[in-house]
Amino acid sequence: MLLDEPTNGLDVMSTRSVRDIIRRLRDEGRAVLFSSHVMPEVSALCDTIVVIAGGRVVASGTPDMLRAQAGRDDLEDAFVALVGSDTGDVA
């Protein structure tokens, strides 16, 4: 399944339903690829994260691996450190 910002603009209950569906599909062993800028959602739902900036893969791994690689406790802070700038442009 390929999803682009699947919870963007949804109300709370619909967001929870979409997240439950993604979890269920993941737990069934199905491949779910989605794009999101909501880091708590990414951290909770993803086994592997690929960080893309400037059209290039700048990091990939589990949420814990990316936090460790960036030396940050928060995934959003790790993302910013990994892309190298607050604007998302690769430094």
C-alpha positions in Angstrom: 0.0 0.0 0.0 1.3 3.5 -0.9 0.0 6.4 1.1 1.0 10.1 0.9 0.2 12.1 4.1 -2.7 9.7 4.9 -3.9 11.6 8.0 -3.5 15.1 6.7 -6.6 17.1 7.3 -8.5 14.3 9.1 -10.4 14.7 12.3 -9.1 12.9 15.4 -11.3 9.8 15.1 -10.6 9.4 11.4 -6.8 9.8 12.1 -7.0 7.0 14.7 -8.9 4.8 12.3 -6.3 5.3 9.5 -3.4 4.6 12.0 -5.2 1.4 13.2 -5.5 0.2 9.6 -1.8 0.9 8.9 -0.8 -1.0 12.1 -3.1 -3.9 11.2 -1.6 -4.1 7.7 1.9 -3.9 9.1 1.2 -6.6 11.7 -0.2 -8.8 8.9 3.2 -8.6 7.2 2.0 -6.3 4.4 4.3 -3.6 2.9 3.0 -0.2 3.8 4.9 2.8 2.4 3.8 6.2 3.4 5.1 9.7 3.3 4.5 11.9 6.4 5.9 14.9 8.1 4.2 14.0 11.4 7.1 12.6 13.3 5.2 11.1 16.3 3.1 9.2 13.7 6.2 8.1 11.8 7.9 6.9 15.0 4.8 5.0 16.1 4.0 3.3 12.8 7.2 2.7 11.0 9.7 -0.1 11.3 12.1 1.6 8.8 12.3 5.3 8.0 14.0 6.8 4.9 14.8 10.5 5.2 15.0 12.2 1.8 16.3 15.8 1.4 17.3 17.5 -1.8 16.1 14.5 -3.8 18.6 12.2 -2.0 18.4 9.6 0.7 20.3 11.2 3.6 19.5 8.6 6.3 17.6 5.3 6.8 17.0 3.0 9.7 14.6 2.4 12.6 13.4 5.3 14.6 15.9 4.5 17.3 18.7 4.2 14.9 18.0 7.6 13.4 17.8 9.2 16.8 21.1 7.6 17.8 22.7 8.6 14.5 21.7 12.2 15.0 22.4 12.2 18.7 18.9 13.4 19.5 16.2 12.0 21.7 13.3 13.4 19.6 12.7 12.1 16.1 11.8 15.5 14.8 15.0 16.9 16.1 16.9 14.0 14.6 15.2 14.6 11.2 16.4 18.3 11.3 19.9 17.3 12.2 20.0 14.6 9.5 18.9 16.9 6.7 21.4 19.5 8.0 19.1 22.5 8.2 15.9 23.8 9.6 14.6 24.5 6.1 15.0 20.9 4.8 17.7 21.9 2.4 20.7 19.6 2.5 23.6 21.4 4.0 
